[in-house]
């Protein structure tokens, strides 16, 4: 096999390993001995790590080596996108004498066998779903789907169904980078892939290979980036240059770096705060020997999955904050009692929560227990998002940047336009953000406190 410039194509070791893995066969003695293990195989890897090369190798191999009259489809969201894969394969069928004698290439139909007694087809399809209904696919790799993050679910499902008619088929293969919150199909496949990894025996016909940098890892962690980008080991990606280019992003959102180099899902809206910005205010939270007034803020996830309580205090014109607790599946009574216990131990200038989530707790604290408490309106949440963002940008917010909950939640926290400003959105964010929201509310209220002139002792 050759590349389009005529040079020999040599697969990287990771590509060879992927090919061996996705085409695994049940061993002798197994009830399905001789069958391909996987019915579906999903490979997710950052951009420029040789996805097109991998796809082309699999497609050419399936076309030449399948014994069951191969009818192979490559598809993506548009025909133009699918042609990128098709053209890499087509070059070899046009420039190899043995392949030219066996197959013919057409501009629109794809690649076809020249021999009626040995039929074979390789076609490109626009994955709109409708044109794939009732279509069957055959081969070692019956279907290759490029860039799953923009593929319609009905198109992928039709391809899987069309490939299931022949038990001699290998897997439907999807090769992609991470998507965004609109990537309905890819999110579904990721979830199934994670379940299959945790309990392979329950879903042994689904394969999932995933190169990525974990969300809680430092944004610019070179070792993590090298692990997630195997092409860097062979000089095809310069990670040092990628980091420099990423840091030069004037917008400060690092959207492309997260998605295409770390292979992380991103939001179609705007990530509120980058982890590098968050780390700029690294401290130890509220000093241990501080005894002045503080604010406590409470926020929860949907269905009371989690609740987080965060404290903040204004000291010498700086606001210090720290996460106090996080509890799974709390009741209203538990949250109320936790606030009462905090008040009895530390006192509080005020407890705050959002009007749409924990209004009942605030009313109980204020009206039943006589504890200072108030809820923030949506307009106040808009102000809070802006003010706390400015505090972080001006290095006036001190916190423990090592806290794993913030490191996990901040990359998922999305700010959306609301009224005359922006606010963080639980609906648009890609995961739980209860700790981030409680931090924003506590710091917003602490900013309005009279500063306590107190010098922490640093050991």
Protein Blocks (a to p, Z undefined) as FASTA:
>chain_A
ZZfkopacdddfklmmmmmmmmpccdehiakgoiafblbdcddddehiommmmmmmmmmm
mmmmpcghpadddddfbfklmmmmmmmmmmmmmmgmklmmmpccdfknopadfbfklgcd
ddddddehjmmgopacedjblbacehjllccfklmmmmmmmmmmpmkbccdddddddddf
klmmlmmmmmmmmmmmmmmmlmmmbccddddddfklcfklmklmmmmmmmlmnopacfkl
mmmmmmmpmnlnommmmmmmnopacdfbdcfbafklmmmmgcebjafklcbdcddddddd
ehhlaccddddddeehiacdddfbdcehiafklmmmmmmmmmmmnopfbdcddfklmmmm
mmmmmmmnopacddddfklmmmmmmmmmmmmmnopaccdfklmklmmmmmmpccddehjb
ccddfklpgbdfklmmmmmmmmmmmmmpccdddddddZZ
